Amino acid sequence: MKDIMLKSLGWEKFVSKFHEDLKMAMVPYKNMVLEKARIDKIINKTSAHREKAQWIYPSDHCVNHSNKGACFCAMTNQAIFERIQRGKYKVL
């Protein structure tokens, strides 16, 4: 049986505020598999939240991966990424 990690509502609220901006930044990369370093460069180049880029993790916005401080979109059809392997994500 899979362990389901309980979300931290405080962190979820913080992380979720980056969702729409990250979603828009990833539109040109739909269906592409990107490494985290490339996603970081895209965020730093296009995001209104670039000064907080160190807090934006693709793993917080995954359809098939989650953690305690994940975005509201994690594990839902609103997710931005699918985790392919550690450090590699498909843009949904």
C-alpha positions as CSV (number, residue, x, y, z in Angstrom):
1,M,0.0,0.0,0.0
2,K,1.3,3.4,-0.9
3,D,2.1,5.9,1.9
4,I,0.1,9.1,1.4
5,M,2.0,12.1,2.7
6,L,-0.2,14.6,4.5
7,K,0.1,18.1,3.1
8,S,1.2,21.1,5.2
9,L,-1.5,23.7,4.6
10,G,0.8,26.6,5.5
11,W,3.4,25.5,2.9
12,E,0.7,24.5,0.4
13,K,-0.6,28.1,0.5
14,F,2.9,29.6,0.1
15,V,3.8,27.2,-2.8
16,S,0.4,27.6,-4.5
17,K,0.9,31.3,-5.0
18,F,3.5,30.5,-7.7
19,H,1.2,28.1,-9.6
20,E,-0.4,30.4,-12.2
21,D,2.8,32.2,-13.1
22,L,4.7,28.9,-13.4
23,K,1.9,27.4,-15.5
24,M,2.1,30.3,-17.9
25,A,5.9,30.1,-18.1
26,M,5.7,26.5,-19.0
27,V,3.1,26.8,-21.9
28,P,5.8,27.0,-24.7
29,Y,7.3,23.7,-23.3
30,K,4.1,21.6,-23.3
31,N,4.8,17.9,-23.7
32,M,8.6,18.4,-23.4
33,V,10.8,16.6,-20.9
34,L,13.0,19.2,-19.1
35,E,15.6,18.9,-16.5
36,K,15.2,20.9,-13.3
37,A,18.1,23.1,-14.2
38,R,16.4,24.1,-17.4
39,I,13.1,24.7,-15.6
40,D,15.0,26.9,-13.2
41,K,16.4,29.0,-16.1
42,I,13.0,29.4,-17.6
43,I,11.6,30.6,-14.2
44,N,14.5,33.0,-13.8
45,K,13.9,34.4,-17.3
46,T,10.1,34.6,-17.5
47,S,8.6,34.5,-14.0
48,A,7.3,37.4,-12.1
49,H,8.5,35.5,-9.0
50,R,12.1,35.2,-10.2
51,E,13.3,36.7,-6.9
52,K,11.7,33.7,-5.2
53,A,12.8,31.1,-7.7
54,Q,14.7,29.1,-5.1
55,W,11.2,28.3,-3.6
56,I,9.7,27.0,-6.9
57,Y,10.2,23.3,-7.3
58,P,8.7,21.3,-10.2
59,S,8.1,18.4,-7.7
60,D,5.6,20.6,-5.9
61,H,3.4,20.8,-9.0
62,C,3.4,17.1,-10.2
63,V,0.6,14.9,-11.2
64,N,2.4,11.8,-10.0
65,H,4.6,13.0,-7.1
66,S,4.1,15.0,-4.0
67,N,5.6,16.1,-0.8
68,K,4.4,17.7,2.4
69,G,4.7,21.3,1.1
70,A,3.2,20.7,-2.4
71,C,1.0,23.0,-4.4
72,F,-2.8,22.5,-4.4
73,C,-2.4,21.1,-7.9
74,A,-0.1,18.2,-6.9
75,M,-1.7,14.8,-7.6
76,T,-4.6,16.4,-9.5
77,N,-5.5,17.1,-13.2
78,Q,-4.3,20.8,-12.5
79,A,-0.7,19.7,-12.1
80,I,1.9,21.3,-14.3
81,F,4.4,18.5,-14.5
82,E,4.7,14.7,-14.6
83,R,7.8,13.5,-12.8
84,I,9.8,11.2,-15.2
85,Q,12.7,10.5,-12.9
86,R,14.5,12.5,-10.3
87,G,15.4,15.9,-11.8
88,K,13.4,15.3,-15.0
89,Y,9.8,16.5,-15.6
90,K,7.4,16.4,-18.5
91,V,5.4,19.6,-18.9
92,L,1.7,18.8,-19.0
